[in-house]
Amino acid sequence: MAPFDGTGKVALITGGSNGIGAAVARRLASEGARVVLADVDVAAGDALAKELDGAFVRCDVRDPADSAAAVAVAVDRFGGLDVAFLNAGVAGGGGVGDDFDLAAYRRAMGINLDGVVFGAHAALPALRARGGGDIVATASMAALTATPFDPVYGANKAAVVGLVRALGPTFAGEGIRVNALCPSFADTDILTPMKGHLQETGFPILEVGDVVEAFLRILDADGAGEAWYVVPGRPSEPFRFRGVPGPR
């Protein structure tokens, strides 16, 4: 496992203006990579791009054209693309009973699942042009366990892991590695509505720095189609899925 060397590498980060995306951007830039931040938060994205000598593009990941435009910025500005971190996400999709909210459902599915599909589709040609690279999608521990507090969130994050597990072997032969990052509750803005409850119940909150380290571990490793869990107090590694029963 060779440590990641960002020299000459170009990384696109959706949801890059804040939280995990911004923290990963800072780390990659410190390792010598050029970063393209794609987000709907223009003010924070512009400021961070200036700080890191990178680029910012306004990107609503629900629109395939926005993802294509973000990849084009990486290619046009910095000459190519090596890492696509498909990280944009929201909580609050809700449930399917009396609490069902069509707008919230479509927003959560559009950002958390469509955004990964559209981002991967847009990134593949640029990664192929470099002879390979990495796609890392931010899923969640909600993809690996039941989430009765937000069923739609659990559904779209589980779909991201299913997608990654299928795409891993599909593109590994081209040198394009597709993996998922599955953090538990990390100390970012997405946690704000439930942070007080978690603190009251003593549930450990994940430091963003631990998620950044797990992201780097994925880049340093050589696996594909893996879902790396990130939980407090444990070293991050790929979740070991049990094999399904075969026919008799």
C-alpha positions as a Markdown table, in Angstrom:
| # | Residue | x | y | z |
|---|---|---|---|---|
| 1 | Met | 0.0 | 0.0 | 0.0 |
| 2 | Ala | 1.9 | 3.1 | -1.3 |
| 3 | Pro | 1.0 | 6.4 | 0.3 |
| 4 | Phe | -1.0 | 8.7 | -2.0 |
| 5 | Asp | 1.2 | 11.2 | -3.9 |
| 6 | Gly | -0.9 | 14.0 | -5.3 |
| 7 | Thr | 1.8 | 15.5 | -7.5 |
| 8 | Gly | 0.4 | 16.1 | -10.9 |
| 9 | Lys | -3.0 | 14.6 | -9.9 |
| 10 | Val | -6.4 | 16.4 | -10.4 |
| 11 | Ala | -9.3 | 15.7 | -8.2 |
| 12 | Leu | -13.0 | 16.7 | -8.6 |
| 13 | Ile | -15.0 | 16.9 | -5.3 |
| 14 | Thr | -18.8 | 17.3 | -5.3 |
| 15 | Gly | -20.1 | 18.8 | -2.1 |
| 16 | Gly | -16.7 | 20.3 | -1.9 |
| 17 | Ser | -17.5 | 23.7 | -0.3 |
| 18 | Asn | -18.0 | 22.4 | 3.2 |
| 19 | Gly | -17.7 | 19.4 | 5.6 |
| 20 | Ile | -16.1 | 16.2 | 4.4 |
| 21 | Gly | -15.6 | 17.5 | 0.9 |
| 22 | Ala | -13.8 | 20.6 | 2.0 |
| 23 | Ala | -11.6 | 18.6 | 4.4 |
| 24 | Val | -10.6 | 16.2 | 1.7 |
| 25 | Ala | -9.9 | 19.0 | -0.7 |
| 26 | Arg | -7.5 | 20.6 | 1.8 |
| 27 | Arg | -5.7 | 17.3 | 2.3 |
| 28 | Leu | -5.4 | 16.5 | -1.4 |
| 29 | Ala | -4.1 | 20.0 | -2.1 |
| 30 | Ser | -1.6 | 19.6 | 0.7 |
| 31 | Glu | -0.4 | 16.4 | -1.0 |
| 32 | Gly | 0.2 | 18.4 | -4.2 |
| 33 | Ala | -3.1 | 17.7 | -6.1 |
| 34 | Arg | -5.1 | 20.3 | -8.0 |
| 35 | Val | -8.7 | 20.4 | -6.8 |
| 36 | Val | -11.9 | 21.3 | -8.5 |
| 37 | Leu | -14.7 | 22.0 | -6.0 |
| 38 | Ala | -18.3 | 21.4 | -7.3 |
| 39 | Asp | -21.1 | 22.6 | -5.1 |
| 40 | Val | -24.2 | 24.8 | -4.8 |
| 41 | Asp | -22.6 | 26.9 | -2.0 |
| 42 | Val | -20.9 | 29.4 | -4.3 |
| 43 | Ala | -19.5 | 31.7 | -1.6 |
| 44 | Ala | -17.8 | 29.0 | 0.5 |
| 45 | Gly | -16.7 | 27.2 | -2.7 |
| 46 | Asp | -15.1 | 30.3 | -4.2 |
| 47 | Ala | -13.3 | 31.1 | -1.0 |
| 48 | Leu | -11.9 | 27.6 | -0.6 |
| 49 | Ala | -10.8 | 27.4 | -4.2 |
| 50 | Lys | -8.9 | 30.6 | -3.8 |
| 51 | Glu | -7.3 | 29.3 | -0.6 |
| 52 | Leu | -6.2 | 26.1 | -2.3 |
| 53 | Asp | -5.3 | 27.6 | -5.7 |
| 54 | Gly | -8.0 | 25.3 | -7.2 |
| 55 | Ala | -11.2 | 25.9 | -9.2 |
| 56 | Phe | -14.8 | 26.2 | -8.2 |
| 57 | Val | -17.8 | 25.4 | -10.4 |
| 58 | Arg | -21.4 | 25.7 | -9.3 |
| 59 | Cys | -22.9 | 22.2 | -9.6 |
| 60 | Asp | -26.3 | 20.8 | -8.7 |
| 61 | Val | -25.5 | 17.1 | -8.9 |
| 62 | Arg | -29.2 | 16.4 | -9.7 |
| 63 | Asp | -28.5 | 17.8 | -13.2 |
| 64 | Pro | -26.3 | 15.5 | -15.4 |
| 65 | Ala | -25.2 | 18.6 | -17.4 |
| 66 | Asp | -23.8 | 20.2 | -14.2 |
| 67 | Ser | -21.7 | 17.1 | -13.5 |
| 68 | Ala | -20.4 | 17.1 | -17.1 |
| 69 | Ala | -19.5 | 20.8 | -16.8 |
| 70 | Ala | -17.6 | 20.1 | -13.6 |
| 71 | Val | -15.5 | 17.4 | -15.2 |
| 72 | Ala | -14.9 | 19.8 | -18.2 |
| 73 | Val | -13.5 | 22.4 | -15.8 |
| 74 | Ala | -11.0 | 19.8 | -14.4 |
| 75 | Val | -9.9 | 18.9 | -17.9 |
| 76 | Asp | -9.8 | 22.4 | -19.3 |
| 77 | Arg | -8.2 | 24.1 | -16.3 |
| 78 | Phe | -5.8 | 21.4 | -15.1 |
| 79 | Gly | -5.4 | 19.0 | -18.0 |
| 80 | Gly | -7.4 | 16.0 | -16.9 |
| 81 | Leu | -9.0 | 14.1 | -14.1 |
| 82 | Asp | -7.5 | 11.4 | -11.8 |
| 83 | Val | -9.9 | 11.3 | -8.8 |
| 84 | Ala | -13.7 | 11.9 | -8.7 |
| 85 | Phe | -14.9 | 12.2 | -5.1 |
| 86 | Leu | -18.7 | 12.0 | -5.5 |
| 87 | Asn | -19.5 | 13.3 | -2.0 |
| 88 | Ala | -22.5 | 15.7 | -2.3 |
| 89 | Gly | -25.3 | 14.5 | 0.1 |
| 90 | Val | -28.2 | 15.5 | 2.2 |
| 91 | Ala | -30.2 | 13.9 | 5.0 |
| 92 | Gly | -33.9 | 14.1 | 5.6 |
| 93 | Gly | -35.5 | 12.0 | 2.9 |
| 94 | Gly | -38.1 | 10.9 | 5.4 |
| 95 | Gly | -40.4 | 7.9 | 5.4 |
| 96 | Val | -43.2 | 6.4 | 3.3 |
| 97 | Gly | -46.1 | 6.6 | 5.7 |
| 98 | Asp | -47.9 | 9.7 | 6.9 |
| 99 | Asp | -44.6 | 11.5 | 7.0 |
| 100 | Phe | -44.0 | 11.0 | 3.2 |
| 101 | Asp | -42.9 | 14.2 | 1.5 |
| 102 | Leu | -42.5 | 13.9 | -2.2 |
| 103 | Ala | -40.3 | 17.0 | -2.5 |
| 104 | Ala | -38.0 | 15.8 | 0.2 |
| 105 | Tyr | -37.9 | 12.3 | -1.3 |
| 106 | Arg | -37.0 | 13.5 | -4.7 |
| 107 | Arg | -34.4 | 15.9 | -3.4 |
| 108 | Ala | -32.7 | 13.2 | -1.3 |
| 109 | Met | -32.7 | 10.6 | -4.0 |
| 110 | Gly | -31.6 | 13.1 | -6.6 |
| 111 | Ile | -28.6 | 14.3 | -4.7 |
| 112 | Asn | -27.6 | 11.2 | -2.9 |
| 113 | Leu | -28.1 | 8.6 | -5.7 |
| 114 | Asp | -28.6 | 10.4 | -9.0 |
| 115 | Gly | -25.7 | 12.6 | -8.1 |
| 116 | Val | -23.4 | 9.6 | -7.9 |
| 117 | Val | -24.7 | 8.0 | -11.1 |
| 118 | Phe | -24.4 | 11.3 | -13.0 |
| 119 | Gly | -21.0 | 12.0 | -11.5 |
| 120 | Ala | -19.6 | 8.6 | -12.4 |
| 121 | His | -21.0 | 8.8 | -15.9 |
| 122 | Ala | -19.4 | 12.2 | -16.5 |
| 123 | Ala | -16.1 | 11.2 | -14.9 |
| 124 | Leu | -15.4 | 8.0 | -16.8 |
| 125 | Pro | -14.3 | 9.4 | -20.1 |
| 126 | Ala | -11.8 | 11.8 | -18.4 |
| 127 | Leu | -10.5 | 9.0 | -16.2 |
| 128 | Arg | -10.1 | 6.7 | -19.3 |
| 129 | Ala | -8.1 | 9.5 | -21.0 |
| 130 | Arg | -5.6 | 9.4 | -18.1 |
| 131 | Gly | -5.3 | 5.6 | -18.3 |
| 132 | Gly | -7.2 | 5.0 | -15.1 |
| 133 | Gly | -8.0 | 6.7 | -11.8 |
| 134 | Asp | -10.4 | 6.6 | -8.8 |
| 135 | Ile | -14.1 | 7.1 | -8.2 |
| 136 | Val | -15.0 | 7.3 | -4.5 |
| 137 | Ala | -18.6 | 7.8 | -3.6 |
| 138 | Thr | -19.7 | 8.9 | -0.1 |
| 139 | Ala | -22.3 | 6.4 | 1.1 |
| 140 | Ser | -22.8 | 6.0 | 4.9 |
| 141 | Met | -23.0 | 3.4 | 7.6 |
| 142 | Ala | -26.7 | 3.9 | 6.9 |
| 143 | Ala | -26.0 | 1.8 | 3.8 |
| 144 | Leu | -24.9 | -1.1 | 5.9 |
| 145 | Thr | -27.5 | -1.1 | 8.7 |
| 146 | Ala | -31.1 | -0.3 | 9.2 |
| 147 | Thr | -32.0 | 3.4 | 9.5 |
| 148 | Pro | -35.6 | 3.7 | 10.9 |
| 149 | Phe | -35.0 | 7.4 | 11.7 |
| 150 | Asp | -34.7 | 8.2 | 7.9 |
| 151 | Pro | -35.7 | 5.3 | 5.7 |
| 152 | Val | -35.2 | 7.1 | 2.4 |
| 153 | Tyr | -31.7 | 8.2 | 3.3 |
| 154 | Gly | -30.9 | 4.6 | 4.2 |
| 155 | Ala | -32.4 | 3.5 | 0.8 |
| 156 | Asn | -30.3 | 5.9 | -1.3 |
| 157 | Lys | -27.1 | 5.2 | 0.6 |
| 158 | Ala | -27.7 | 1.4 | 0.3 |
| 159 | Ala | -28.2 | 2.0 | -3.5 |
| 160 | Val | -24.9 | 3.8 | -3.7 |
| 161 | Val | -23.1 | 0.8 | -2.1 |
| 162 | Gly | -24.9 | -1.6 | -4.5 |
| 163 | Leu | -23.9 | 0.6 | -7.4 |
| 164 | Val | -20.3 | 0.7 | -6.3 |
| 165 | Arg | -20.1 | -3.0 | -5.7 |
| 166 | Ala | -21.3 | -3.6 | -9.3 |
| 167 | Leu | -19.1 | -0.9 | -10.9 |
| 168 | Gly | -15.9 | -2.0 | -9.1 |
| 169 | Pro | -15.4 | -5.2 | -11.2 |
| 170 | Thr | -16.9 | -3.6 | -14.3 |
| 171 | Phe | -14.1 | -1.0 | -14.6 |
| 172 | Ala | -11.2 | -2.4 | -12.7 |
| 173 | Gly | -9.7 | -3.9 | -15.9 |
| 174 | Glu | -9.4 | -0.3 | -17.2 |
| 175 | Gly | -7.5 | 0.8 | -14.2 |
| 176 | Ile | -10.5 | 2.7 | -12.9 |
| 177 | Arg | -11.2 | 1.8 | -9.2 |
| 178 | Val | -14.7 | 2.5 | -7.9 |
| 179 | Asn | -15.2 | 2.4 | -4.1 |
| 180 | Ala | -17.5 | 3.8 | -1.4 |
| 181 | Leu | -16.7 | 5.6 | 1.8 |
| 182 | Cys | -19.2 | 4.7 | 4.6 |
| 183 | Pro | -18.9 | 7.1 | 7.6 |
| 184 | Ser | -21.1 | 7.0 | 10.6 |
| 185 | Phe | -22.3 | 10.3 | 12.1 |
| 186 | Ala | -19.6 | 12.8 | 11.3 |
| 187 | Asp | -19.3 | 16.3 | 12.8 |
| 188 | Thr | -20.5 | 18.2 | 9.7 |
| 189 | Asp | -23.5 | 20.4 | 8.9 |
| 190 | Ile | -25.6 | 17.5 | 7.8 |
| 191 | Leu | -25.6 | 16.3 | 11.5 |
| 192 | Thr | -26.9 | 19.5 | 12.9 |
| 193 | Pro | -30.6 | 18.5 | 13.3 |
| 194 | Met | -29.7 | 15.4 | 15.4 |
| 195 | Lys | -26.4 | 16.4 | 17.0 |
| 196 | Gly | -28.0 | 17.3 | 20.3 |
| 197 | His | -29.8 | 14.0 | 20.5 |
| 198 | Leu | -26.6 | 12.0 | 19.8 |
| 199 | Gln | -24.7 | 13.9 | 22.4 |
| 200 | Glu | -27.5 | 13.4 | 25.0 |
| 201 | Thr | -27.5 | 9.6 | 24.3 |
| 202 | Gly | -23.7 | 9.4 | 24.4 |
| 203 | Phe | -23.4 | 8.2 | 20.8 |
| 204 | Pro | -19.9 | 8.9 | 19.6 |
| 205 | Ile | -19.6 | 11.5 | 16.8 |
| 206 | Leu | -16.9 | 10.9 | 14.2 |
| 207 | Glu | -14.2 | 13.4 | 13.6 |
| 208 | Val | -14.0 | 14.7 | 10.0 |
| 209 | Gly | -10.3 | 14.1 | 10.1 |
| 210 | Asp | -11.0 | 10.4 | 10.5 |
| 211 | Val | -13.1 | 10.4 | 7.4 |
| 212 | Val | -10.3 | 12.1 | 5.5 |
| 213 | Glu | -7.8 | 9.5 | 6.6 |
| 214 | Ala | -10.2 | 6.7 | 5.5 |
| 215 | Phe | -10.5 | 8.4 | 2.1 |
| 216 | Leu | -6.7 | 8.4 | 1.7 |
| 217 | Arg | -6.6 | 4.7 | 2.7 |
| 218 | Ile | -9.0 | 3.9 | -0.1 |
| 219 | Leu | -6.7 | 5.7 | -2.6 |
| 220 | Asp | -3.7 | 4.0 | -1.2 |
| 221 | Ala | -5.2 | 0.5 | -1.4 |
| 222 | Asp | -5.7 | -1.6 | -4.5 |
| 223 | Gly | -9.3 | -2.9 | -4.1 |
| 224 | Ala | -12.4 | -2.1 | -6.2 |
| 225 | Gly | -16.1 | -2.4 | -5.5 |
| 226 | Glu | -15.4 | -2.0 | -1.8 |
| 227 | Ala | -17.4 | -0.2 | 0.9 |
| 228 | Trp | -15.1 | 1.1 | 3.6 |
| 229 | Tyr | -16.7 | 1.7 | 7.0 |
| 230 | Val | -15.6 | 4.6 | 9.1 |
| 231 | Val | -16.6 | 4.5 | 12.8 |
| 232 | Pro | -15.1 | 6.0 | 15.9 |
| 233 | Gly | -12.4 | 3.9 | 17.6 |
| 234 | Arg | -11.8 | 1.4 | 14.8 |
| 235 | Pro | -9.4 | 1.4 | 11.9 |
| 236 | Ser | -11.2 | 1.9 | 8.6 |
| 237 | Glu | -11.4 | -1.1 | 6.3 |
| 238 | Pro | -13.7 | -2.7 | 3.7 |
| 239 | Phe | -16.9 | -4.1 | 5.1 |
| 240 | Arg | -17.0 | -7.9 | 4.6 |
| 241 | Phe | -20.3 | -8.8 | 3.0 |
| 242 | Arg | -21.4 | -12.3 | 3.5 |
| 243 | Gly | -21.9 | -14.4 | 0.4 |
| 244 | Val | -25.5 | -15.1 | -0.7 |
| 245 | Pro | -26.8 | -18.6 | -0.6 |
| 246 | Gly | -26.5 | -20.3 | -4.0 |
| 247 | Pro | -29.0 | -22.6 | -5.6 |
| 248 | Arg | -29.3 | -26.2 | -4.6 |
